[in-house]
Amino acid sequence: MYKSLSLLLFLVFCFTFNRLQSQEGDGDKIYEKAMKVRLEYPDSAIQLFNKSYKIFIKQKDTIKAIYNILNESEVYENNAKYAKSYEILWKAVIMLDATDKESLKSVLYHRLGRIFSYHKREKESVEYLKKALNIQRSIMKKSNLSKVTLVPYYYSLVSTYRELNNDELTRSYLDSCYMYYDEKKSLVAKAFIDFENACQLIKTDSKKALELFEGLYPWFVKNSPTYLVLFNKYKGDAYLQLSNFSESEKCYLNALEISKKYNSHIDFTALIYQQLAKLYALKGNYKLAFDNLNKEKELDQKVFDIRSERNQNHIEIKNEFLIEKQKQTQLLQEQYLKQLEQEDKIKNLQRIVLLISIVFILAIGFSYVRRLRYKHTSERKMLEMSKELEIKKKNEMLDLKNKELATSALQIIEKDELLKMLKGKIEASKTDKSKVQEINNALRTISVSNNKNWEEFKLRFVDVNKEFYDKVFERFPNLSQGDQKICALIKLNFSSKDMAKLLGISVESVHTSRHRIRKKMNLDRSINLEDFINSI
């Protein structure tokens, strides 16, 4: 009963699902064909749904298979085959356990709740409808959605409690529908909510209820013609409440005609025959009343799983069967979980082996890198030692050459001393006029030889201490040639006396030259001239 109410929730899901399919296989084409013929040719639609379902299962496409079941169950409901609809919906619930599609689960629970309500199973109906509502609330909170998404679930509870004649809860959930309704966002058209409001008014204000029905009628004609079966039935109830038998009869007959035309709400026609029997009895036409009662009973017998107390046992059997099936499924799931645990242990062992291998490789890599670094450090130290040895050797060679220069200089000094002595003796012999010219020539030769000796010494010193000379010229370009001579002799650790002898000047002149050099070098008194020159 009231199949269109149940469809409102998952039609949007079906639409979204179809829009998301960019490529269609054979299963998709068969599914679409079934959707097109489901109202006019329900038996053919069921066969097509079965075919597409098998293809989706083979392709392991659980979501498509579940949507297939939802639409197939709707065909069964339209033909009042609720037990069959109930059975295949449970198949979808079991399939959904392996997915995380909470939105689909809420739709399935809603559908199961509605089927239980058709059989007057209030407890189970409310249980599943509220499960669906709670799932949607959870989705709403997680996704920060508006409360308007709860309206379809409140609406289903309104319809259910109306069918179960619980006016208080019907009115309570109807108020919730109006409270959260949003024309732009709601999945339920306001016409359906207003229809439920009109149904409630039949018992208290039938005239106002009829006014609402009249205002809603054009919308249902245009947007939901199959729902006019329910619409005309309740509109007929309003006229019957006002004892307007002719209008009431017209409404009931219209409802039967629409049900036949669209092959929809077949189970609900039993209630219409029941109301017609009541109407004819009130009019005193007991023959027609009896005929309609017979039609009601005949329909009960024809439709095996129509809403009746005797058929509720069938649902109980189905329910027990599904519970047992669930137990078996649960057992298989437990076995599968054990298998997964075993696989996890194997994977953990593999991870441990892999980790140990990685650590081992890293250790080898670290050892190799460390060895390379040690080798590189050793080579660098060897290179540094080699450089130090070269520098040391160079310095030793420099010291050796400077010692040779010093020795050479001392020899020059001795030579000069000897020459001075000879010069003195020769000058003393100038009394011999016959030899004066010869003596003067010898003296000139001695002077020239002295200058050559210095030039030769200078060249050798510069050759050995070229770096020293370059630095002195660079840092102190204002030093005279005489100052450079003093600096060279200081570098060779000559005393002032030896310098005076070598240069042919007095010791006082050497001291004066040293003082002049300190000034040109701008040295403080605390700095030793010999140490400073040796540091250059």
C-alpha positions in Angstrom: 0.0 0.0 0.0 1.2 3.5 -0.9 4.0 2.4 -3.1 4.6 6.0 -4.4 5.4 7.1 -0.8 8.1 4.5 -0.5 9.5 5.5 -3.9 10.0 9.1 -3.1 13.2 8.4 -1.0 15.2 6.4 -3.5 14.0 7.9 -6.8 16.6 10.7 -6.3 19.3 8.0 -5.6 18.2 6.2 -8.8 18.4 9.4 -10.8 21.9 10.2 -9.4 23.0 6.6 -10.0 21.9 6.7 -13.7 23.6 10.1 -14.2 26.9 8.8 -12.9 27.1 6.0 -15.5 29.4 7.2 -18.3 29.7 3.8 -20.0 26.9 1.2 -20.1 27.4 -2.5 -20.4 24.7 -5.0 -21.4 23.5 -5.0 -17.8 22.9 -1.3 -17.9 20.9 -1.5 -21.1 18.7 -4.3 -19.8 18.2 -2.4 -16.5 17.0 0.7 -18.5 14.6 -1.3 -20.6 13.1 -2.8 -17.4 12.6 0.7 -16.0 10.7 1.8 -19.1 8.2 -1.2 -19.1 7.8 -1.7 -15.3 4.4 0.0 -15.1 2.8 -1.4 -18.2 4.4 -4.8 -18.3 5.4 -5.8 -14.8 6.1 -9.5 -15.5 8.4 -8.6 -18.4 10.1 -5.9 -16.2 10.8 -8.5 -13.5 12.4 -10.9 -16.0 14.6 -8.0 -17.3 15.5 -7.0 -13.7 16.5 -10.6 -13.0 18.8 -10.7 -16.1 20.5 -7.3 -15.3 20.9 -8.4 -11.6 22.8 -11.5 -12.7 25.1 -9.5 -14.9 25.8 -7.0 -12.1 26.6 -9.8 -9.7 28.9 -11.4 -12.2 30.6 -8.0 -12.7 30.8 -7.7 -8.9 29.1 -4.4 -9.1 27.2 -4.5 -5.7 25.8 -1.0 -5.9 24.1 -1.5 -9.3 22.8 -4.9 -8.1 21.2 -3.2 -5.1 19.5 -0.5 -7.2 18.3 -3.3 -9.5 16.7 -5.0 -6.4 15.1 -1.7 -5.3 13.3 -1.2 -8.6 12.3 -4.9 -8.9 10.8 -4.8 -5.4 8.8 -1.7 -6.3 7.3 -3.7 -9.2 6.3 -6.5 -6.8 4.8 -3.9 -4.5 2.7 -2.3 -7.3 1.3 -5.8 -7.8 0.7 -6.4 -4.1 3.3 -9.1 -3.9 4.8 -7.8 -0.7 6.3 -11.1 0.5 8.3 -11.3 -2.7 9.3 -7.7 -2.4 10.2 -8.2 1.3 12.4 -11.3 0.4 14.5 -9.6 -2.3 14.9 -6.4 -0.2 16.5 -8.6 2.5 18.9 -9.9 -0.1 19.9 -6.3 -0.7 20.3 -5.6 3.0 22.7 -8.6 3.3 24.7 -7.3 0.3 24.9 -3.9 1.8 26.7 -5.2 4.9 29.8 -5.5 2.7 29.6 -1.8 1.7 29.7 1.6 3.5 26.8 3.1 1.6 24.8 4.4 4.6 22.4 6.4 2.3 21.4 3.2 0.5 20.9 1.3 3.8 18.5 4.0 5.0 16.5 3.6 1.8 16.3 -0.2 2.2 15.3 0.1 5.9 12.6 2.6 4.9 11.2 0.2 2.3 11.2 -2.7 4.7 9.4 -0.5 7.3 6.7 0.3 4.7 6.2 -3.3 3.8 5.7 -4.2 7.5 3.2 -1.4 7.7 1.2 -2.9 4.9 0.8 -6.0 7.0 -0.2 -4.0 10.1 3.1 -5.0 11.7 3.4 -1.8 13.7 6.4 -2.8 15.9 8.6 -4.0 13.0 7.4 -1.2 10.7 8.3 1.6 13.2 11.6 -0.1 14.1 12.9 -0.1 10.5 11.5 3.4 9.7 13.2 4.8 12.7 16.5 3.0 11.8 16.3 4.7 8.5 15.6 8.0 10.1 18.6 7.6 12.5 21.0 6.7 9.7 19.9 9.8 7.8 20.4 11.9 10.9 23.9 10.5 11.3 24.6 11.3 7.6 23.2 14.8 8.1 25.5 15.5 11.0 28.6 14.1 9.3 28.0 16.0 6.1 26.6 19.1 7.8 23.4 18.9 5.8 20.1 20.7 6.4 17.3 19.1 8.4 15.2 19.3 5.3 16.8 15.9 4.4 14.9 14.3 7.2 11.5 15.3 5.8 11.0 12.2 3.6 11.6 10.0 6.7 9.2 12.0 8.8 6.7 11.7 5.9 7.0 7.9 5.8 6.3 7.8 9.6 3.2 10.0 9.0 1.9 7.6 6.3 2.6 4.6 8.5 0.9 5.9 11.6 -2.1 7.1 9.5 -2.5 3.6 8.2 -2.2 2.2 11.7 -4.8 4.7 12.9 -2.4 6.4 15.4 -3.7 9.9 15.0 -1.5 11.4 17.8 1.8 10.3 16.3 0.6 11.0 12.8 0.0 14.6 13.7 3.3 14.9 15.6 5.4 13.7 12.6 3.2 15.8 10.2 4.2 18.9 12.2 7.9 17.9 11.8 7.4 17.7 8.1 5.9 21.2 7.9 8.6 22.5 10.3 11.6 21.4 8.2 10.0 21.6 4.8 11.9 23.7 2.1 10.3 23.9 -1.3 13.7 24.3 -3.0 15.5 21.5 -1.2 12.9 18.9 -0.1 12.8 15.6 -1.8 9.0 15.3 -0.9 6.6 17.5 -2.8 4.5 19.6 -0.5 1.4 18.2 -2.2 2.0 14.8 -0.5 2.3 16.4 2.9 -0.9 18.4 2.3 -2.6 15.2 1.2 -1.7 13.6 4.6 -3.0 16.7 6.3 -6.3 16.5 4.4 -6.6 12.8 5.4 -6.3 13.8 9.1 -9.0 16.5 8.7 -11.5 13.9 7.4 -12.3 12.9 11.0 -12.6 16.4 12.4 -13.5 18.8 9.5 -14.5 16.9 6.3 -15.4 20.1 4.5 -12.0 21.6 5.0 -10.5 18.3 4.0 -12.5 18.4 0.7 -11.3 21.9 0.1 -7.7 20.7 0.4 -8.4 17.7 -1.9 -9.9 20.0 -4.6 -6.8 22.3 -4.5 -4.4 19.3 -4.7 -6.2 17.4 -7.4 -4.6 19.2 -10.5 -1.1 18.6 -9.1 -1.6 14.9 -8.7 -3.2 14.6 -12.2 -0.1 16.2 -13.7 2.7 14.8 -11.5 1.5 11.5 -10.0 -1.5 10.0 -11.7 -1.1 6.6 -10.2 -1.4 8.1 -6.7 -4.9 9.2 -7.6 -6.0 5.7 -6.5 -5.3 6.7 -2.9 -6.4 10.3 -3.5 -9.9 9.4 -4.7 -10.3 6.8 -2.0 -9.7 9.3 0.8 -11.7 12.0 -1.0 -14.6 9.5 -1.2 -14.2 8.9 2.5 -14.6 12.6 3.1 -17.8 12.7 1.0 -19.0 9.6 2.8 -18.4 11.3 6.2 -20.7 14.1 5.0 -23.2 11.5 3.7 -22.8 12.8 0.1 -23.1 9.3 -1.3 -23.2 10.2 -5.0 -19.9 12.1 -4.9 -18.4 9.4 -2.6 -19.4 6.7 -5.0 -18.0 8.6 -8.0 -14.6 9.0 -6.2 -14.4 5.3 -5.3 -15.2 4.2 -8.9 -12.6 6.6 -10.2 -10.0 5.1 -7.9 -10.8 1.6 -9.2 -10.6 2.8 -12.8 -7.2 4.4 -12.3 -5.9 1.3 -10.5 -6.9 -0.8 -13.5 -5.6 1.7 -16.0 -2.1 1.9 -14.5 -2.0 -1.6 -12.9 -1.1 0.2 -9.7 -2.1 -0.1 -6.0 -3.9 -3.4 -6.7 -3.9 -4.4 -3.0 -5.5 -1.1 -2.1 -8.6 -1.8 -4.2 -9.8 -4.2 -1.5 -10.2 -1.3 0.8 -12.1 0.6 -1.9 -14.5 -2.4 -2.4 -14.9 -2.4 1.4 -15.8 1.3 1.5 -18.2 0.8 -1.5 -20.0 -2.0 0.4 -20.4 0.3 3.4 -21.7 3.1 1.1 -24.3 0.8 -0.6 -25.4 -0.5 2.8 -26.0 3.0 4.0 -28.0 3.7 0.9 -30.0 0.5 1.4 -28.7 -1.2 -1.7 -27.7 -4.4 0.0 -27.3 -6.3 -3.2 -24.5 -4.0 -4.4 -23.1 -4.0 -0.9 -22.9 -7.8 -0.9 -21.4 -7.8 -4.4 -18.6 -5.5 -3.3 -17.9 -7.5 -0.2 -17.6 -10.6 -2.4 -15.2 -8.7 -4.6 -13.1 -7.7 -1.6 -12.9 -11.4 -0.4 -12.3 -12.6 -4.0 -9.4 -10.1 -4.2 -8.0 -11.4 -0.9 -8.0 -14.9 -2.2 -6.6 -13.9 -5.6 -3.7 -11.9 -4.3 -1.8 -14.3 -2.1 0.2 -11.9 -0.1 -2.5 -9.2 0.3 -2.7 -7.5 3.7 -4.6 -9.8 5.9 -4.1 -11.6 9.2 -3.9 -15.1 7.6 -1.1 -14.0 5.4 1.0 -12.6 8.2 2.1 -16.1 9.0 3.7 -16.3 5.6 5.7 -13.2 6.4 6.7 -14.8 9.7 8.0 -17.9 7.8 9.9 -15.7 5.4 11.3 -13.7 8.3 12.5 -16.9 10.0 14.0 -18.1 6.8 15.9 -14.8 6.3 17.1 -14.9 9.9 18.5 -18.4 9.4 20.0 -17.1 6.1 21.5 -14.2 8.0 23.0 -16.7 10.5 24.6 -18.7 7.7 25.9 -15.5 6.1 27.3 -14.4 9.5 29.0 -17.8 9.9 30.6 -17.4 6.4 31.6 -13.9 7.4 33.2 -15.2 10.5 35.1 -17.8 8.5 36.1 -15.1 6.1 37.3 -12.9 9.0 39.4 -15.8 10.3 40.9 -16.2 6.9 41.6 -12.5 6.8 43.3 -12.7 10.3 45.5 -15.6 9.0 46.4 -13.5 6.0 47.1 -10.6 8.2 49.5 -12.8 10.3 51.3 -13.9 7.1 51.4 -10.3 5.9 52.8 -9.2 9.3 55.4 -11.9 9.1 56.3 -10.7 5.6 56.5 -7.1 6.9 58.8 -8.2 9.7 61.1 -10.1 7.2 61.0 -7.1 4.9 61.8 -4.8 7.9 64.7 -7.0 8.9 66.0 -7.0 5.3 65.7 -3.2 5.1 67.6 -2.8 8.4 70.3 -5.3 7.2 70.6 -3.4 3.9 70.8 -0.1 5.7 73.4 -1.5 8.0 75.5 -2.7 5.1 75.0 0.7 3.4 75.9 2.6 6.5 79.1 0.4 6.9 80.0 1.0 3.3 79.5 4.7 3.6 81.4 4.8 6.8 84.3 2.9 5.1 84.3 5.4 2.2 84.3 8.3 4.6 87.2 6.7 6.5 89.1 6.1 3.3 88.4 9.7 2.2 89.5 11.0 5.6 92.7 8.9 5.4 93.5 10.1 1.9 92.9 13.7 3.0 95.2 13.3 6.0 97.8 11.7 3.8 97.5 14.6 1.4 97.8 17.1 4.2 100.8 15.3 5.6 102.4 15.2 2.1 101.8 18.9 1.8 103.2 19.6 5.2 106.3 17.5 4.3 106.7 19.4 1.1 106.4 22.7 3.0 108.8 21.5 5.6 111.2 20.3 2.9 110.9 23.6 1.1 111.6 25.5 4.3 114.6 23.3 5.1 115.9 23.9 1.6 115.3 27.6 2.1 117.1 27.6 5.4 120.0 25.6 3.8 120.3 28.0 1.0 120.1 31.0 3.3 122.9 29.4 5.4 124.9 29.0 2.2 124.2 32.6 1.5 125.3 33.6 5.0 128.4 31.6 4.6 129.1 33.2 1.2 128.5 36.6 2.7 130.9 35.9 5.5 133.5 34.8 3.0 132.9 38.0 1.1 133.4 39.9 4.4 136.7 38.1 5.0 137.7 38.7 1.4 136.9 42.4 1.8 138.8 42.5 5.0 141.8 41.0 3.2 141.5 43.4 0.4 141.3 46.4 2.8 144.4 45.1 4.5 146.2 44.8 1.1 144.9 48.2 0.1 146.4 49.7 3.2 149.7 48.2 2.6 149.7 49.3 -1.0 148.8 52.9 -0.1 151.7 52.8 2.3 154.0 51.8 -0.6 152.9 54.9 -2.7 156.3 56.5 -1.9 157.7 54.5 -4.7 156.7 56.9 -7.6 157.7 54.4 -10.3 154.9 52.1 -9.2 152.1 54.7 -8.5 150.2 54.1 -11.7 150.3 50.3 -11.2 149.1 50.7 -7.6 146.1 52.9 -8.5 145.0 50.4 -11.1 145.1 47.7 -8.5 143.0 49.8 -6.1 140.3 50.4 -8.8 140.2 46.7 -9.5 139.6 46.0 -5.8 136.7 48.5 -5.6 135.0 47.1 -8.7 135.4 43.6 -7.4 133.7 44.6 -4.1 130.6 46.0 -6.0 130.4 42.8 -8.1 130.5 40.7 -5.0 127.5 42.5 -3.6 125.5 42.3 -6.9 126.3 38.6 -7.1 125.1 38.1 -3.5 121.9 40.1 -4.1 121.0 38.0 -7.2 121.5 34.8 -5.3 119.5 36.1 -2.3 116.6 37.2 -4.5 116.6 33.9 -6.3 116.3 32.0 -3.0 114.0 34.4 -1.2 111.9 35.6 -4.1 108.6 35.4 -2.2 110.2 37.5 0.6 111.3 40.2 -1.8 107.9 40.3 -3.5 106.1 40.7 -0.2 108.5 43.4 1.0 108.1 45.4 -2.3 104.3 45.0 -2.1 103.9 46.1 1.5 106.7 48.7 1.7 107.3 50.2 -1.8 109.0 53.3 -0.2 112.1 51.3 0.9 115.4 52.4 -0.7 117.9 50.0 -2.2 120.1 50.4 0.9 117.1 49.6 3.1 116.4 46.5 1.0 120.1 45.4 1.6 119.7 45.8 5.4 116.4 43.8 5.3 118.0 41.0 3.3 120.9 40.8 5.8 118.5 40.8 8.8 116.6 37.9 7.1 120.0 36.0 7.1 120.4 36.8 10.9 123.6 39.0 10.3 124.8 41.2 13.2 125.1 44.9 12.8 128.9 44.5 12.8 128.8 42.0 10.0 126.4 44.2 8.0 128.8 47.1 8.4 131.7 45.1 7.2 129.8 43.7 4.2 128.3 47.0 3.2 131.6 48.9 3.9 129.9 51.3 6.4 130.1 52.0 10.1 128.1 50.2 12.7 126.4 53.6 13.6 125.3 53.9 10.0 123.7 50.4 10.2 121.9 51.4 13.4 120.7 54.5 11.6 119.4 52.5 8.7 117.6 50.1 11.0 115.9 53.0 12.7 114.9 54.5 9.3 113.5 51.1 8.2 111.3 50.8 11.4 109.9 54.3 10.7 109.1 53.4 7.1 107.4 50.2 8.2 105.6 52.1 10.9 106.6 49.6 13.6 105.9 50.1 17.3 108.8 50.0 19.7 107.5 46.8 21.3 107.9 45.0 17.9 111.3 43.4 17.3 112.6 44.3 13.7 114.3 40.9 13.2 111.2 39.0 14.2 108.9 41.1 12.0 111.2 40.7 8.9 111.5 36.9 9.5 107.6 36.7 9.7 107.2 38.2 6.2 
